[in-house]
Amino acid sequence: MNAKAVLRYASCLQFVLLLCGASAASAYAEQLSPPQQVIQQTSNQLQSSLQKPEYKEDFRKATELVERIIDPHVDFERVSILVLGKYWKTATPDQRDRFKKEFKTLLVRTYTTAFTEYSNWDIRYLPSQDASAGKTMVRTEVLQEGAQPIAVNYRMAQTGSEWKVYDILIEGISLLQNYRTSFTNQVAQTGLEPLIKDLVQRNANAFKEPLAHKES
C-alpha cells in the first residue's frame, strides 16, 4: 500500500473500522481486554443502528447518532490539545472551545461518511500492550476479501474507570499527527482564527452536500 493510499485510509476509514468490525469481534468478546471491549461494544452499537434506512437517508441525523455513540469513548479534549500542540497554550478559552467543537464535528462527519462508503470489513484483534500504566495500544487488523490485511492500532488512555481513544494509526501513520501537521502549518501561516473559520465553513458546507459526495 503506497503512502497516498494509506493517507486516504487515515482520512476516511478511521472509525469505519469500529463501525464494521462487530461480526469478527463478537465471536470472542469474552476474551477481550477492557480497552478492546470498548471498541467491540461501540462497533456493535454503531453497526446495528446505522443499518437502519432512516440513518442511511439522512446524513445529519446519522451524524448526530454517531456523535452520541462515540462521544463517551473518544477523548476529544486530549485530541484537540495534542493536535494544536503549542498553539493550544496560546489560544484563548473561547478559541479552544470553538476549535474543539468544530474539530469534533469534522471527525464525526468523517466517521459517518466512512460508514456509507465502505462495507464488508472484519476486525482481527491482536495482542495489545500492557494497560497497567493507564495507557495502551489496541492492535487490530482489518480484513477485506481479496485484499491484504490493514494494520489499525488504537491509542487509548484510561480516565477514571473509562478507556478512551485518542489516536488511530493506519499502517503506522498516526491520524493525530496527520491533522497536527496540517493544522499547525496553517496556524503558523495565517493564525488560529482563520483555521477555526475554515473548519466552520467546511462543516457547514458538508451538511449541504448530497450524502454520496461527502468529503472531510
Contacts in CASP RR format, 6 or more apart in sequence:
PFRMAT RR
TARGET T0000
AUTHOR 0000-0000-0000
METHOD contacts of the structure
MODEL  1
MNAKAVLRYASCLQFVLLLCGASAASAYAEQLSPPQQVIQQTSNQLQSSL
QKPEYKEDFRKATELVERIIDPHVDFERVSILVLGKYWKTATPDQRDRFK
KEFKTLLVRTYTTAFTEYSNWDIRYLPSQDASAGKTMVRTEVLQEGAQPI
AVNYRMAQTGSEWKVYDILIEGISLLQNYRTSFTNQVAQTGLEPLIKDLV
QRNANAFKEPLAHKES
1 9 0 8 1.000
1 148 0 8 1.000
1 150 0 8 1.000
1 171 0 8 1.000
6 170 0 8 1.000
6 171 0 8 1.000
6 172 0 8 1.000
6 173 0 8 1.000
7 173 0 8 1.000
7 178 0 8 1.000
9 150 0 8 1.000
9 170 0 8 1.000
9 171 0 8 1.000
10 168 0 8 1.000
10 170 0 8 1.000
10 173 0 8 1.000
10 175 0 8 1.000
10 178 0 8 1.000
11 110 0 8 1.000
11 178 0 8 1.000
11 216 0 8 1.000
12 110 0 8 1.000
12 113 0 8 1.000
12 114 0 8 1.000
12 117 0 8 1.000
12 118 0 8 1.000
12 216 0 8 1.000
13 114 0 8 1.000
13 118 0 8 1.000
13 142 0 8 1.000
13 170 0 8 1.000
14 107 0 8 1.000
14 110 0 8 1.000
14 111 0 8 1.000
14 114 0 8 1.000
14 168 0 8 1.000
14 170 0 8 1.000
14 175 0 8 1.000
15 66 0 8 1.000
15 70 0 8 1.000
15 110 0 8 1.000
15 111 0 8 1.000
15 114 0 8 1.000
15 168 0 8 1.000
16 111 0 8 1.000
16 114 0 8 1.000
16 115 0 8 1.000
16 117 0 8 1.000
16 118 0 8 1.000
16 121 0 8 1.000
17 121 0 8 1.000
17 123 0 8 1.000
17 140 0 8 1.000
17 142 0 8 1.000
17 152 0 8 1.000
17 168 0 8 1.000
18 39 0 8 1.000
18 42 0 8 1.000
18 43 0 8 1.000
18 46 0 8 1.000
18 70 0 8 1.000
19 43 0 8 1.000
19 46 0 8 1.000
19 47 0 8 1.000
19 50 0 8 1.000
19 111 0 8 1.000
19 114 0 8 1.000
19 115 0 8 1.000
20 43 0 8 1.000
20 47 0 8 1.000
20 115 0 8 1.000
20 118 0 8 1.000
20 119 0 8 1.000
20 120 0 8 1.000
20 121 0 8 1.000
20 122 0 8 1.000
20 123 0 8 1.000
21 43 0 8 1.000
21 47 0 8 1.000
21 121 0 8 1.000
21 122 0 8 1.000
21 123 0 8 1.000
21 142 0 8 1.000
22 40 0 8 1.000
22 43 0 8 1.000
22 44 0 8 1.000
22 47 0 8 1.000
22 48 0 8 1.000
23 122 0 8 1.000
24 122 0 8 1.000
24 123 0 8 1.000
24 124 0 8 1.000
24 143 0 8 1.000
25 32 0 8 1.000
25 36 0 8 1.000
25 39 0 8 1.000
25 40 0 8 1.000
25 43 0 8 1.000
25 44 0 8 1.000
25 123 0 8 1.000
25 125 0 8 1.000
26 40 0 8 1.000
26 44 0 8 1.000
28 125 0 8 1.000
29 37 0 8 1.000
29 40 0 8 1.000
32 40 0 8 1.000
32 125 0 8 1.000
33 128 0 8 1.000
33 131 0 8 1.000
33 136 0 8 1.000
33 138 0 8 1.000
34 131 0 8 1.000
34 163 0 8 1.000
35 128 0 8 1.000
35 131 0 8 1.000
35 136 0 8 1.000
35 138 0 8 1.000
35 154 0 8 1.000
35 156 0 8 1.000
35 163 0 8 1.000
36 125 0 8 1.000
36 128 0 8 1.000
36 138 0 8 1.000
38 73 0 8 1.000
38 156 0 8 1.000
38 163 0 8 1.000
38 164 0 8 1.000
38 165 0 8 1.000
39 123 0 8 1.000
39 138 0 8 1.000
39 140 0 8 1.000
39 154 0 8 1.000
39 165 0 8 1.000
40 125 0 8 1.000
42 69 0 8 1.000
42 70 0 8 1.000
42 73 0 8 1.000
43 123 0 8 1.000
45 69 0 8 1.000
46 66 0 8 1.000
46 69 0 8 1.000
46 70 0 8 1.000
46 115 0 8 1.000
49 55 0 8 1.000
49 65 0 8 1.000
49 69 0 8 1.000
50 56 0 8 1.000
50 62 0 8 1.000
50 65 0 8 1.000
50 66 0 8 1.000
50 115 0 8 1.000
54 61 0 8 1.000
55 61 0 8 1.000
55 62 0 8 1.000
55 65 0 8 1.000
56 62 0 8 1.000
56 116 0 8 1.000
57 211 0 8 1.000
59 112 0 8 1.000
59 207 0 8 1.000
59 211 0 8 1.000
59 214 0 8 1.000
60 207 0 8 1.000
62 112 0 8 1.000
62 115 0 8 1.000
62 116 0 8 1.000
63 108 0 8 1.000
63 109 0 8 1.000
63 112 0 8 1.000
63 207 0 8 1.000
66 108 0 8 1.000
66 111 0 8 1.000
66 112 0 8 1.000
66 115 0 8 1.000
67 104 0 8 1.000
67 108 0 8 1.000
70 108 0 8 1.000
70 111 0 8 1.000
72 162 0 8 1.000
72 164 0 8 1.000
73 162 0 8 1.000
73 163 0 8 1.000
73 164 0 8 1.000
73 165 0 8 1.000
74 107 0 8 1.000
74 164 0 8 1.000
74 165 0 8 1.000
74 166 0 8 1.000
75 157 0 8 1.000
75 159 0 8 1.000
75 164 0 8 1.000
75 165 0 8 1.000
75 166 0 8 1.000
76 100 0 8 1.000
76 103 0 8 1.000
76 104 0 8 1.000
76 107 0 8 1.000
77 100 0 8 1.000
78 157 0 8 1.000
78 164 0 8 1.000
78 166 0 8 1.000
79 103 0 8 1.000
79 107 0 8 1.000
79 166 0 8 1.000
79 167 0 8 1.000
79 176 0 8 1.000
80 88 0 8 1.000
80 96 0 8 1.000
80 99 0 8 1.000
80 100 0 8 1.000
80 103 0 8 1.000
80 104 0 8 1.000
81 88 0 8 1.000
82 166 0 8 1.000
82 167 0 8 1.000
82 176 0 8 1.000
82 180 0 8 1.000
83 103 0 8 1.000
83 176 0 8 1.000
83 179 0 8 1.000
83 180 0 8 1.000
83 183 0 8 1.000
84 91 0 8 1.000
84 99 0 8 1.000
84 180 0 8 1.000
84 183 0 8 1.000
84 184 0 8 1.000
84 187 0 8 1.000
84 192 0 8 1.000
85 180 0 8 1.000
85 184 0 8 1.000
86 184 0 8 1.000
87 184 0 8 1.000
87 187 0 8 1.000
87 192 0 8 1.000
88 96 0 8 1.000
90 192 0 8 1.000
91 99 0 8 1.000
91 192 0 8 1.000
95 192 0 8 1.000
95 193 0 8 1.000
95 196 0 8 1.000
98 196 0 8 1.000
98 200 0 8 1.000
99 192 0 8 1.000
99 195 0 8 1.000
99 196 0 8 1.000
99 199 0 8 1.000
102 196 0 8 1.000
102 199 0 8 1.000
102 200 0 8 1.000
102 203 0 8 1.000
103 179 0 8 1.000
103 199 0 8 1.000
105 199 0 8 1.000
105 203 0 8 1.000
106 199 0 8 1.000
106 202 0 8 1.000
106 203 0 8 1.000
106 216 0 8 1.000
109 203 0 8 1.000
109 206 0 8 1.000
109 214 0 8 1.000
109 216 0 8 1.000
110 216 0 8 1.000
112 214 0 8 1.000
113 211 0 8 1.000
113 214 0 8 1.000
113 215 0 8 1.000
113 216 0 8 1.000
116 211 0 8 1.000
116 212 0 8 1.000
116 214 0 8 1.000
120 144 0 8 1.000
120 145 0 8 1.000
121 142 0 8 1.000
121 143 0 8 1.000
121 144 0 8 1.000
122 142 0 8 1.000
122 143 0 8 1.000
122 144 0 8 1.000
123 140 0 8 1.000
123 141 0 8 1.000
123 142 0 8 1.000
123 143 0 8 1.000
123 152 0 8 1.000
124 140 0 8 1.000
124 141 0 8 1.000
124 142 0 8 1.000
124 143 0 8 1.000
124 149 0 8 1.000
125 138 0 8 1.000
125 139 0 8 1.000
125 140 0 8 1.000
126 139 0 8 1.000
126 140 0 8 1.000
126 141 0 8 1.000
127 139 0 8 1.000
128 136 0 8 1.000
128 137 0 8 1.000
128 138 0 8 1.000
128 139 0 8 1.000
129 135 0 8 1.000
129 136 0 8 1.000
129 137 0 8 1.000
129 139 0 8 1.000
130 136 0 8 1.000
131 156 0 8 1.000
131 158 0 8 1.000
131 163 0 8 1.000
134 157 0 8 1.000
134 158 0 8 1.000
135 155 0 8 1.000
135 156 0 8 1.000
135 157 0 8 1.000
135 158 0 8 1.000
136 155 0 8 1.000
136 156 0 8 1.000
136 163 0 8 1.000
137 153 0 8 1.000
137 154 0 8 1.000
137 155 0 8 1.000
137 156 0 8 1.000
138 153 0 8 1.000
138 154 0 8 1.000
138 156 0 8 1.000
139 151 0 8 1.000
139 153 0 8 1.000
140 151 0 8 1.000
140 152 0 8 1.000
140 153 0 8 1.000
140 154 0 8 1.000
141 149 0 8 1.000
141 150 0 8 1.000
141 151 0 8 1.000
141 152 0 8 1.000
142 149 0 8 1.000
142 150 0 8 1.000
142 152 0 8 1.000
143 149 0 8 1.000
144 150 0 8 1.000
150 170 0 8 1.000
150 171 0 8 1.000
151 169 0 8 1.000
151 170 0 8 1.000
151 171 0 8 1.000
151 172 0 8 1.000
152 168 0 8 1.000
152 169 0 8 1.000
152 170 0 8 1.000
153 168 0 8 1.000
153 169 0 8 1.000
153 172 0 8 1.000
154 165 0 8 1.000
154 167 0 8 1.000
154 168 0 8 1.000
154 169 0 8 1.000
155 165 0 8 1.000
155 166 0 8 1.000
155 167 0 8 1.000
155 168 0 8 1.000
155 169 0 8 1.000
155 176 0 8 1.000
156 163 0 8 1.000
156 164 0 8 1.000
156 165 0 8 1.000
156 166 0 8 1.000
157 163 0 8 1.000
157 164 0 8 1.000
157 166 0 8 1.000
158 164 0 8 1.000
166 176 0 8 1.000
167 174 0 8 1.000
167 175 0 8 1.000
167 176 0 8 1.000
167 177 0 8 1.000
168 174 0 8 1.000
168 175 0 8 1.000
168 176 0 8 1.000
169 175 0 8 1.000
183 195 0 8 1.000
186 194 0 8 1.000
186 195 0 8 1.000
186 198 0 8 1.000
187 195 0 8 1.000
202 216 0 8 1.000
206 214 0 8 1.000
206 215 0 8 1.000
206 216 0 8 1.000
END
